[in-house]
Amino acid sequence: LQAQKAAQDAATTATAQGGHAAAQAARQALQREAAQQQLVAAERNGARQIAQAQAQVRQAKQAAADVAA
């Protein structure tokens, strides 16, 4: 009877630890996904800012050429 109780306790502990590990893995996966989304957004914003800066440079060059003409 004591061996059965010990086995049940061990199974309960293992189940709880497995549940904890699964929850931790799920949290980490969500954190990685959020970080990936933030990276994609940052890259998109950076690309947009570069394109805007390039457009401003083109406009400035055109304005300078118009003044010189």
C-alpha angles and dihedrals in degrees: 000000000000091000090052091050091048090050091049091049091049091049091049091049092047091049092050092048091048091051091049091050091049092050091048091049090050091051091050091049090052091049091050091049091050091048090049091051091049090051092050091049092048091050091048092049091047092051090049092051092049091051091049092049091049090051090051091051090051090050092049092050091049091049090050091049091049091052092048093049 
